[in-house]
Amino acid sequence: MTRITELARLTGASVDEIRYLESKGFIKPSRVRLTSRKVRQYGDADARRVEAIVKYRRQGFTWDAAFQKAMKEIENPTLL
């Protein structure tokens, strides 16, 4: 499990992009309480999803189209 800043570093997405993906419902982090506040925790599946969405977004697709293409890629990965 990683936090939002680490996920941004790993995937090449900005923290704002990750928050946007969360607001759209494309990713659903768990929330963990640390002393006086809750922090987002992301798993490996979230990282793969963010990475794929951002890849298509950088190619010029809209957020919704990038999400659809990313989900197809994740569900049916092509053999290299």
C-alpha positions as CSV (number, residue, x, y, z in Angstrom):
1,M,0.0,0.0,0.0
2,T,1.3,3.4,-0.9
3,R,0.2,7.0,-0.2
4,I,-0.8,9.5,-2.7
5,T,2.6,11.2,-3.1
6,E,4.3,7.9,-3.6
7,L,1.7,6.8,-6.1
8,A,2.3,10.0,-8.0
9,R,6.0,9.4,-8.1
10,L,5.6,5.8,-9.2
11,T,3.0,6.4,-12.0
12,G,4.1,9.8,-13.3
13,A,0.7,11.3,-12.4
14,S,0.4,14.5,-10.4
15,V,-1.3,14.4,-7.0
16,D,-4.1,16.6,-8.5
17,E,-4.6,14.1,-11.3
18,I,-4.8,11.2,-8.8
19,R,-7.4,13.2,-6.7
20,Y,-9.3,13.9,-9.9
21,L,-9.4,10.1,-10.8
22,E,-10.6,9.4,-7.3
23,S,-13.4,12.1,-7.6
24,K,-14.5,10.5,-10.9
25,G,-14.7,7.1,-9.2
26,F,-11.9,5.6,-11.4
27,I,-9.9,4.6,-8.4
28,K,-11.0,3.9,-4.8
29,P,-8.3,4.2,-2.2
30,S,-8.8,2.9,1.3
31,R,-8.5,5.4,4.1
32,V,-6.3,4.8,7.2
33,R,-6.3,6.9,10.3
34,L,-3.0,8.3,11.4
35,T,-3.2,10.0,14.8
36,S,-5.5,12.9,14.0
37,R,-6.2,12.5,10.3
38,K,-7.0,10.0,7.6
39,V,-4.7,9.3,4.7
40,R,-5.3,7.6,1.4
41,Q,-3.7,4.2,0.8
42,Y,-3.5,2.8,-2.7
43,G,-2.8,-0.7,-3.7
44,D,-1.0,-2.3,-6.7
45,A,-4.2,-2.4,-8.7
46,D,-4.8,1.3,-8.2
47,A,-1.2,2.0,-9.4
48,R,-1.7,-0.1,-12.6
49,R,-4.9,1.7,-13.3
50,V,-3.5,5.2,-12.7
51,E,-0.5,4.4,-14.9
52,A,-2.6,3.2,-17.7
53,I,-5.1,6.1,-17.6
54,V,-2.3,8.6,-17.5
55,K,-0.6,7.0,-20.5
56,Y,-3.7,7.4,-22.6
57,R,-4.4,10.8,-21.2
58,R,-0.9,11.9,-22.3
59,Q,-1.8,10.6,-25.8
60,G,-4.6,13.1,-26.0
61,F,-7.6,11.1,-24.9
62,T,-10.3,12.6,-22.6
63,W,-10.4,11.3,-19.0
64,D,-13.4,9.1,-19.8
65,A,-11.9,7.6,-22.9
66,A,-8.5,7.1,-21.2
67,F,-10.3,5.2,-18.4
68,Q,-12.1,3.0,-20.9
69,K,-9.0,2.2,-22.9
70,A,-7.0,1.6,-19.7
71,M,-9.7,-0.8,-18.4
72,K,-9.6,-2.8,-21.7
73,E,-5.9,-2.9,-21.5
74,I,-5.9,-4.2,-17.9
75,E,-8.6,-6.7,-18.5
76,N,-7.0,-8.1,-21.7
77,P,-3.3,-7.4,-21.7
78,T,-1.6,-8.2,-25.0
79,L,1.3,-10.5,-25.2
80,L,4.6,-8.8,-26.1
